[in-house]
Amino acid sequence: MLNFESRRKRPTLLLIDDDMVSREVTATVLTMNGYPVHTAGEGVRALEMLTGEVCVPDVILMDAQMPGLSGIDLIAALRSRTKAKIFTISGSNPPVAIAAAADGFLLKPFDAETLEKLLEGHPIPDSATRPSRLQPKDPVISPQTLAQFRGMMPEIAVREIYATVASDLKRRIHTLEAAIAKGDDAEVRRIGHAIKGGCGMAGAIQAARIGSLFEELSPDTESNHLDNSMALLSDLRAAARNLERMLEADLPA
């Protein structure tokens, strides 16, 4: 755990994100790693906070795409009120214009170590913020399971199975976000078990692997536990995207 002196030296952050779960989880992780954090759920509120000197940030983290005032318009408005560095944060690479207007980019979810590297000027890969738990050699779907399904039913029915898996995975990812935000370890492990079982039965190997890691997740220090949960969540999102790409490429509607 950081001591008072190390906490005092951390730059003050203003986090702007319209997604409440993402905002609260990120703020919690950063706060536990010693960063003073202020939050705003929309661009207009962030500008009000700066104008009223509710906070005087050294660094602003803003979601790349939000309803209302956002993007390059929000960046311009922020720069007129503060000298803080502005980093965009997003679950995928931001539009080129937004990336060019900001001082840097972080892929969500990120941990405090990645932010620190960015603040120190170290390059951060666009595609990932830390090593992935996905195994490069793992297929998205087991060829054997896919072949069995194709031998039992028409192609349209096979696609329906995997479309249902992909849809359910999206829903479970959202539920996981909420459980992580609440610190509900039992619910996180329960959802991980469900993902492992459901995706495993369908042969969705990548998602099933990450589900099993959620099921096995055990807390060490609280901040590391949150970091690990967020890292696994990023991998699960990547597995879900891979499944959707496979559907479009190999099982088009």
HELIX and SHEET records of a PDB file:
HELIX    1   1 PHE A    4  ARG A    8  1                                   5    
HELIX    2   2 MET A   20  MET A   32  1                                  13    
HELIX    3   3 GLY A   43  THR A   51  1                                   9    
HELIX    4   4 GLY A   71  ARG A   79  1                                   9    
HELIX    5   5 VAL A   96  ALA A  101  1                                   6    
HELIX    6   6 ALA A  112  LEU A  119  1                                   8    
HELIX    7   7 PRO A  143  MET A  152  1                                  10    
HELIX    8   8 GLU A  155  LYS A  182  1                                  28    
HELIX    9   9 ASP A  185  ALA A  202  1                                  18    
HELIX   10  10 ILE A  205  GLU A  216  1                                  12    
HELIX   11  11 GLU A  222  ASP A  250  1                                  29    
SHEET    1   A 5 VAL A  37  ALA A  40  0                                        
SHEET    2   A 5 LEU A  13  ILE A  16  1                                        
SHEET    3   A 5 VAL A  59  ASP A  63  1                                        
SHEET    4   A 5 LYS A  85  SER A  90  1                                        
SHEET    5   A 5 GLY A 104  LEU A 107  1                                        
END                                                                             
